[in-house]
Every structure is written in C-alpha cells, then in structure tokens.
Amino acid sequence: MRAKPAFLLALSVLVAFATGCHTLGTRNFKLEQHIPPEARIPNEEFKTTLPLYVVEPPDILLIDALRVIPKAPYRLEPLDIVQIESENVLPDYPITGEYQIDASGRVNLGSQYGKVTISGKTIDEAETAIQDKLLELLVNPVTTVNLLETAGSQQIAGEHQVAPDGMVNLGSYGQVYVAGLTLEQVKDAIEKKLDEYLEAPEVIVDVSAYNSKFYYVISDGAGLGDQVVRLPINGGETVLDAISEIGGLGGQATKDIWIARPSPDHGGYEQRLPVNWDAICKQGITATNYQVFPGDRIYIRASELNRLDATIARVTAPVERIAGTMFLATATIRNLGGSFRDSGNNNFGNFFSDRRLKTDIRQVATSPSGIPVYHFRYRGQMQWYRGVIAQDLLANRSAAVVRADNGYLMVNYGLLDVEFRELTPAEVAAENRLRRGVTLPAAATVEAKSRN
C-alpha cells in the first residue's frame, strides 16, 4: 500500500506531460466573484478601454480651426477671403458675396468694374480702395468689407501627418512638437503656437489615422526563423481576433501560446499570460482570451518534432550538398561519355570526344593506323581518360565521327583501333608526376588495339 502514493504521483506527472505546456481549461468562479472588475486582466468578457491616446509619428491629425482672428492691425494677404457688399451699383451687376484675393493681391469685382489691389492693406484701407475704384463709374456707392477667412486658417485646418521628428506643420504659423502628447495636450500646444499670431485662437484636434500603435503575432519557426506579423490596434481585439488575422495556427504550430506584455514603465516587470487555446475554441471559455494592448507580443510556439526535423535538416544539409555534387559530377561524365560498355559488355560505342569538352590534353601515343592517342580530363572533372580527339578524325576517318544534337562531336570507337578507357591509378600517378616535372620513360609510339 505504501507504493500507491508514489504511483499516483508518477501518474500525475505523466498526465501533466501529456497535456502539454498550456494550462487546463478550468476557472475558479467563486474566486472571480471576489475580484473587482478593475483588478481583472481584461479579456473577451471583461474588456476595458485603452489608455489616453498618445500621439506619435506617423499618426495623422485632423485639425479644425474654430476661431482664427488675426491680431490687429492685420493686413490682407493673397488667398484671403473677404466679404464685400456695395450699394448704389449697377442693377444688373451687383457686388455682393465672398471674394478671394488672387496671387497678385487683387480682387475681381466683375467685368464692369475691374480689379482692385487690396493685398497689404487693412480692412479699412481695402474699403477705401474699392470705394475709389467704384467712384470712377458710379455716383455715391457705399462699400463695406469684412474678413471671412485668412490664408493662414486654410493652412491650419485639415489633415496633418506627424513627421518623424514629432512635428506638425501649420504652414506660415510654423511647426509644433506633438509627439508623446495626448490629444488635449496637442490642442493646447497648437493654440499656444497660434496665439503668437491670432486673437484667442481655438482649434479642435482628433486623430484621423492611428498609424503608430501596433501589436505583434510571432510564429515560432522551429529554428528556421520566426515569422512576425504586425497588426494595427483599434481597441477591443482579443487573442482569438489576432489569430484569425493571420489565418489561424500554421501546420507546425502547437497550442502553446502566450502574450508577452511590456510593463507600462518598462521597469523589467513584464507579464507573460498563458493562453488556453482549446478552452477558448472548443469550450467557449473566455478566461484566457485576453484583450490585446498596444505593444503586446502574441507568441505561438512550434512543435518540438518540427524543431527536431529542422535541426536534422541543418546538420545533414552540407552532407546532402556534397553528395548531390558528386552525383551530378558522375552524371555529367556519363552524359558526356555515354555508357562505358555496350549491351555486350564491350567497350565500343559513341562517346563525346570533342576537343571543346576536354582539358589538360596531352598526346601519349599513336595507334597502328596513325590516330593520335591522348590523355585528358573532361572540363570540370577530376577523372583522367585515354582516347582520341574527334577533330583529328574529320579528315581521314569521318565515318567514325557523329555530330550530336547539342553540336558537339562524338566518336564511334568501334570503328577505330583505339580503346576509350579510364586511366588506372598507376597511370594517373604517373600522369600527375609528369605534369609536376618528374621525368618519365618515353611514351609509346604505337598502341596495339586489343579486343575481347
């Protein structure tokens, strides 16, 4: 009976290994009831709002100018828009409405009245200039001018991308540093800058494109390199949403998944939140379907079998390359020389003997019929051979020469008194000594043809 506790302990260890590295799909509901919602880790069931948004490059801000009144004395500029109302003018040619100052600094009052230069003038001076122009044609005209919109306000309003240096460009009003600020702080910074030029400026700031906040899904490559997918965060995404964005778990992935969450103050107390994938998908348990926050890393571990397979592949790859190279070399020789034996195991047949395919060519003998005999190697190969050169036979023994489809010449040794063969080890050693400058006995001048 004393062995029973040990047996149960061993059995529990085996069960733990069999279930893998993830946690079991259970929850302590009684314990959860005593944990306030704000203390729980946000998940699918208990989501929370993200912290105040902090502007960073390359976010795009949408700025709306509510109050843009230039400080007095303001002088009109090209592209400013003014309201002009004139009385006692020609009935068919009224002067009323909005007029934009063109690039030359003038406003066009119509074909009957012409253009008036008002750029560089105050509002009162602009009224006088228009009045004087109309007095050339009319009797007692009355004109009023109001500033509706400055060219500068057009530079303020609209979308502004935060530059890599953290600045937004407000045109003629200059640049404002906004990186690392909340939207309320950005509003204050812009209004403070505009206060140098405007009377009590007021703007509204919002984010048009959230381009700086991301989370990452990292798939373990089993030793062959991790795959990283960067996804924009819109608020409210969960682990299940993130995995769906990458098309689910890959073939080599396990269900050992966790979130690596940086600490807010980067003080080294990062969180690691294990994810129970089976509980989320098969049982609908939301406990570990955590809400994703900016900067989170969702890590998907690869199968250990795939990791072992990758390790074996890395170890055997050099051997496979060497073996493949040797096989290719042998195949090349076979393709160049054909089969060294014919169907009757005789050393006859067509062989590539084109000079262009050979290197280290040296004449070593002459056959009884006067054919030069050589030692040579095929280009790119180490093996030495003994045979003829096809070009030597074109004049007197052209019947033994065949041109292959690839343009190279082949020789039918069955029509010659020369044998095509590999050099023996002793012959290779002698050939190598000769080429290193060691004197050898004189080469034979006549080679007898031997046939089996």
C-alpha positions in Angstrom: 0.0 0.0 0.0 3.0 2.3 0.5 3.7 2.3 -3.2 0.3 3.7 -4.0 1.2 7.4 -3.3 4.3 7.1 -5.5 2.2 5.6 -8.3 -0.3 8.4 -8.1 2.5 11.0 -8.2 4.1 9.4 -11.3 0.7 9.2 -12.9 0.0 12.9 -12.3 3.4 13.8 -13.8 2.6 11.7 -17.0 -0.8 13.5 -17.3 0.9 16.8 -17.0 3.4 16.0 -19.8 0.6 14.6 -21.9 -1.4 17.8 -21.7 1.4 19.9 -23.0 2.7 23.3 -21.7 -0.7 25.1 -21.6 -3.0 25.4 -18.6 -6.1 23.4 -18.1 -9.4 24.8 -19.2 -10.9 25.4 -15.7 -11.9 28.6 -13.8 -12.4 29.4 -10.2 -15.7 31.2 -10.4 -16.0 31.7 -6.7 -12.6 33.4 -6.6 -13.5 35.6 -9.6 -16.6 36.9 -7.8 -14.4 38.5 -5.1 -12.1 40.2 -7.6 -13.2 43.7 -8.6 -13.5 44.1 -12.4 -10.8 46.8 -12.4 -8.3 44.2 -10.9 -9.0 41.5 -13.5 -6.8 41.1 -16.6 -9.0 42.3 -19.4 -10.4 39.5 -21.6 -13.2 38.8 -24.0 -15.8 39.0 -21.2 -14.3 41.9 -19.2 -12.9 44.4 -21.7 -11.5 47.8 -20.8 -10.8 51.0 -22.7 -7.3 51.7 -23.8 -5.2 54.4 -22.0 -5.3 58.0 -23.2 -4.0 58.0 -26.8 -0.5 59.4 -27.1 0.3 60.9 -30.5 3.4 59.6 -32.2 4.8 59.5 -35.8 3.3 58.7 -38.3 -0.2 59.4 -36.9 -2.4 61.7 -39.0 -4.1 64.5 -37.0 -7.3 66.2 -38.1 -7.3 69.9 -37.0 -10.4 72.1 -37.3 -9.9 75.9 -36.8 -12.9 77.3 -34.8 -11.6 80.8 -34.1 -8.9 82.3 -36.3 -8.9 86.1 -35.9 -5.6 87.8 -36.8 -4.2 90.2 -34.3 -4.6 93.9 -35.3 -3.5 95.6 -37.4 -3.9 92.7 -39.9 -3.0 93.4 -43.5 -4.7 91.3 -46.1 -2.7 88.7 -48.0 -3.2 86.7 -51.2 -5.7 83.9 -50.9 -7.5 85.6 -48.0 -11.3 85.6 -48.4 -13.3 88.8 -47.8 -17.0 89.7 -47.8 -17.7 92.7 -50.0 -21.1 94.4 -50.0 -21.7 97.5 -52.2 -24.8 99.6 -52.6 -25.8 102.1 -55.4 -24.2 99.9 -58.0 -25.4 98.9 -61.5 -28.6 96.9 -61.0 -27.5 94.2 -63.4 -24.0 93.9 -61.9 -24.3 93.7 -58.1 -21.3 93.5 -55.9 -22.1 91.2 -53.0 -20.6 87.9 -51.7 -17.3 86.3 -51.0 -14.2 87.3 -52.9 -10.8 85.7 -52.7 -7.7 87.8 -53.2 -5.7 86.3 -56.1 -2.0 85.7 -56.2 -1.3 89.2 -57.5 -3.1 90.7 -54.5 -6.3 91.8 -56.2 -10.0 91.1 -56.0 -12.1 90.9 -59.2 -15.3 92.9 -58.9 -16.6 91.9 -62.3 -16.2 92.8 -65.9 -17.9 96.2 -65.4 -15.8 97.3 -62.5 -12.4 95.6 -62.9 -9.9 94.5 -60.3 -8.7 96.3 -57.2 -5.4 95.7 -55.3 -6.1 95.3 -51.6 -3.3 92.9 -50.5 -1.1 94.5 -47.9 -3.9 96.8 -46.7 -6.0 96.8 -43.6 -9.8 96.2 -43.8 -10.5 100.0 -43.7 -7.8 100.7 -46.3 -9.4 97.9 -48.5 -12.8 99.6 -48.3 -11.3 102.9 -49.3 -9.5 101.4 -52.3 -12.7 99.6 -53.5 -14.8 102.8 -53.0 -12.3 104.8 -55.0 -12.4 102.3 -57.8 -16.3 102.3 -58.0 -16.4 106.2 -57.9 -14.8 106.1 -61.4 -18.0 104.7 -62.7 -20.7 105.2 -60.1 -22.3 108.0 -58.1 -22.3 107.7 -54.3 -21.5 103.9 -54.0 -21.4 102.6 -50.4 -19.0 99.6 -49.7 -18.3 97.5 -46.7 -15.5 94.9 -46.4 -15.2 92.1 -43.8 -12.5 89.4 -43.4 -14.1 85.9 -43.6 -11.1 83.6 -43.8 -7.3 84.1 -43.8 -4.9 82.1 -45.9 -3.3 81.0 -42.7 -6.5 79.4 -41.4 -6.6 77.3 -44.5 -3.1 76.0 -43.6 -4.3 75.1 -40.1 -7.5 73.2 -41.0 -7.3 69.7 -42.4 -5.2 66.6 -42.0 -1.6 66.9 -40.8 0.8 63.9 -40.6 3.1 63.8 -37.6 6.6 63.9 -39.1 9.4 61.6 -38.0 10.8 64.4 -35.8 7.5 64.7 -34.0 6.4 67.9 -35.5 3.2 69.0 -37.4 3.4 71.8 -40.0 1.0 74.7 -39.7 2.2 76.5 -42.8 3.1 80.1 -42.2 2.4 79.8 -38.5 5.3 77.4 -38.1 5.7 73.9 -36.6 4.5 72.4 -33.3 6.0 69.4 -31.5 3.3 67.0 -30.6 4.9 63.5 -30.2 4.3 62.0 -26.9 1.3 64.2 -26.1 -2.3 63.4 -25.6 -4.9 65.0 -27.8 -5.8 67.6 -25.2 -2.1 68.4 -24.8 -1.8 68.7 -28.6 -4.7 71.1 -28.7 -3.1 73.3 -26.0 0.3 73.2 -27.8 -1.2 74.3 -31.2 -3.3 77.1 -29.6 -0.2 78.3 -27.7 1.7 78.5 -31.0 -1.2 80.2 -32.8 -1.5 82.7 -30.0 1.6 84.4 -31.4 -0.4 85.5 -34.5 -4.1 85.2 -33.6 -6.6 86.7 -31.1 -7.6 83.9 -28.7 -7.3 81.0 -31.2 -9.3 77.9 -30.8 -8.9 74.6 -32.5 -10.3 71.0 -32.3 -7.8 68.1 -32.7 -8.7 64.5 -33.4 -6.8 61.5 -34.9 -7.7 60.8 -38.5 -5.4 57.7 -38.9 -4.0 55.7 -36.0 -0.7 54.7 -37.5 1.6 54.4 -34.5 0.0 51.7 -32.3 0.5 48.0 -33.1 0.7 44.6 -31.6 2.6 41.6 -33.0 1.8 37.9 -33.7 5.0 35.9 -33.7 5.0 32.3 -35.0 8.0 30.2 -33.9 9.9 28.9 -36.9 11.2 25.8 -35.2 14.8 27.0 -35.6 14.3 28.2 -39.2 13.4 31.8 -38.3 10.4 33.3 -36.7 7.5 34.9 -38.7 6.4 38.2 -37.3 3.1 39.9 -38.4 2.5 43.5 -37.3 -1.2 44.4 -36.9 -2.7 47.8 -36.2 -4.7 48.0 -33.0 -8.2 49.6 -33.0 -9.2 48.8 -29.4 -11.0 45.7 -28.2 -9.1 43.0 -30.1 -8.6 39.7 -28.3 -6.2 36.8 -28.8 -8.8 35.0 -30.9 -9.1 38.1 -33.1 -5.4 38.2 -33.5 -5.0 34.6 -34.5 -7.8 35.0 -37.0 -6.0 37.9 -38.6 -3.1 35.6 -39.6 -5.4 32.9 -40.9 -5.2 30.6 -37.8 -2.5 28.4 -36.5 0.0 27.0 -39.0 0.8 23.4 -39.6 3.9 23.3 -37.4 2.3 25.4 -34.6 1.4 23.9 -31.2 -1.3 25.2 -28.8 1.4 26.6 -26.5 0.6 30.3 -26.9 1.2 33.2 -24.6 1.1 37.0 -24.5 4.3 38.8 -23.7 3.2 42.2 -22.4 5.7 45.0 -21.8 5.3 46.8 -18.5 4.0 50.4 -18.7 7.1 51.9 -17.1 9.5 49.4 -18.9 10.9 48.6 -15.5 11.5 45.0 -16.2 8.3 43.6 -14.7 6.8 42.3 -18.0 3.8 40.0 -17.9 3.6 36.6 -19.5 0.0 35.5 -19.9 -0.5 31.8 -21.0 -3.4 31.2 -23.4 -5.5 28.1 -23.3 -6.4 27.7 -26.9 -8.5 24.6 -26.5 -10.6 26.2 -23.8 -11.2 29.3 -26.0 -12.1 27.4 -29.2 -13.7 24.2 -28.0 -15.3 25.2 -24.7 -16.0 28.9 -25.2 -14.1 29.7 -22.0 -13.1 33.4 -22.2 -10.7 33.5 -19.2 -7.5 33.4 -21.3 -8.9 35.1 -24.4 -7.2 38.2 -23.3 -7.8 41.7 -24.7 -4.8 42.8 -26.7 -3.0 46.1 -25.9 -0.5 48.1 -27.9 2.9 46.6 -27.9 1.7 43.1 -27.0 3.6 40.1 -28.4 1.4 37.0 -29.0 3.9 34.1 -29.3 2.9 30.8 -30.9 5.4 28.0 -30.2 6.3 25.4 -32.8 6.1 21.7 -32.4 9.2 20.0 -30.9 9.0 17.4 -33.7 9.3 20.2 -36.3 12.1 21.7 -34.3 13.9 18.3 -34.3 13.3 17.9 -38.0 14.7 21.4 -38.7 17.8 20.6 -36.6 18.4 17.4 -38.5 17.9 19.2 -41.8 20.6 21.8 -40.8 23.0 19.1 -39.8 22.5 16.9 -42.9 22.3 19.8 -45.4 26.1 20.0 -46.0 26.3 16.3 -46.5 23.4 16.3 -48.9 25.0 19.1 -50.9 28.3 17.2 -51.2 26.6 14.0 -52.2 24.5 15.9 -54.7 27.6 17.5 -56.2 29.3 14.1 -56.5 26.2 12.6 -58.1 26.0 15.5 -60.6 29.6 15.1 -61.5 29.2 11.4 -62.1 26.0 12.0 -64.2 27.9 14.6 -66.2 30.6 12.2 -67.1 28.0 9.6 -68.0 26.2 12.1 -70.2 29.5 13.2 -71.9 30.9 9.8 -72.4 27.9 7.6 -72.8 27.9 4.1 -71.3 31.4 2.8 -70.9 30.1 -0.6 -72.0 27.7 -1.6 -74.8 25.0 -4.2 -74.4 27.5 -6.9 -74.9 29.8 -5.5 -72.2 32.3 -4.5 -74.9 34.0 -1.1 -74.7 32.5 0.1 -78.0 30.0 2.8 -78.8 29.7 6.5 -79.4 31.5 8.8 -76.9 31.8 12.6 -76.7 35.3 13.3 -77.9 35.1 16.9 -78.9 38.2 18.9 -78.1 36.0 21.7 -76.7 34.8 19.4 -73.9 38.3 18.4 -72.7 41.1 20.0 -70.8 44.8 19.1 -69.9 45.1 17.3 -73.3 48.5 15.5 -73.8 49.3 13.2 -76.7 50.8 10.0 -75.4 50.9 7.6 -78.3 49.9 6.9 -81.9 47.7 3.9 -82.9 48.9 1.4 -85.6 46.6 3.2 -88.1 48.2 6.5 -87.3 45.5 8.0 -85.0 46.9 10.3 -82.2 46.1 9.0 -78.7 45.7 11.4 -75.7 45.4 11.6 -72.0 42.8 14.2 -70.9 40.1 15.2 -68.5 36.6 16.4 -69.2 36.1 20.0 -68.2 35.1 20.4 -64.6 36.0 16.7 -63.7 39.0 15.1 -61.9 39.0 11.7 -63.6 41.6 11.1 -66.3 40.8 9.3 -69.6 42.6 7.8 -72.6 41.2 8.3 -76.0 41.1 10.3 -79.2 40.1 13.8 -80.3 37.2 13.9 -82.7 38.6 16.8 -84.7 41.7 14.7 -85.6 39.4 12.2 -87.4 37.4 14.6 -89.6 39.8 14.5 -92.5 40.5 10.7 -92.8 38.0 8.9 -90.7 34.9 11.0 -90.8 32.7 7.9 -90.8 33.6 7.4 -87.1 32.5 10.9 -86.2 28.9 11.9 -85.4 27.7 15.4 -84.6 25.2 15.3 -81.6 22.1 17.4 -81.3 23.9 19.8 -79.0 26.6 20.5 -81.7 29.4 18.5 -80.1 31.3 15.7 -81.9 31.1 12.1 -80.8 33.3 9.2 -81.9 32.3 5.6 -82.6 35.3 3.7 -81.1 34.0 0.5 -82.7 35.4 1.8 -86.0 38.8 2.7 -84.6 41.9 0.7 -83.4 41.9 2.8 -80.2 40.2 1.9 -76.8 38.5 4.6 -74.8 39.0 4.0 -71.1 39.7 5.5 -67.7 43.3 5.7 -66.6 44.4 3.2 -64.0 45.6 4.6 -60.6 49.2 3.9 -61.6 48.7 5.7 -64.9 47.1 8.7 -63.0 50.0 8.8 -60.6 52.5 8.8 -63.5 50.5 11.5 -65.3 50.5 13.7 -62.2 54.2 13.2 -61.7 54.9 14.1 -65.3 52.8 17.3 -65.0 54.8 18.2 -61.9 58.0 18.0 -63.9 59.1 14.5 -63.0 60.8 12.7 -65.9 59.1 9.6 -67.2 60.2 6.9 -69.7 59.4 7.9 -73.3 55.8 7.4 -74.3 55.0 4.6 -76.5 54.6 5.5 -80.2 52.5 2.6 -81.2 49.4 1.3 -79.4 48.1 -2.1 -80.3 44.4 -2.5 -80.4 43.1 -5.1 -78.1 39.7 -6.6 -78.4 38.0 -9.1 -76.2 
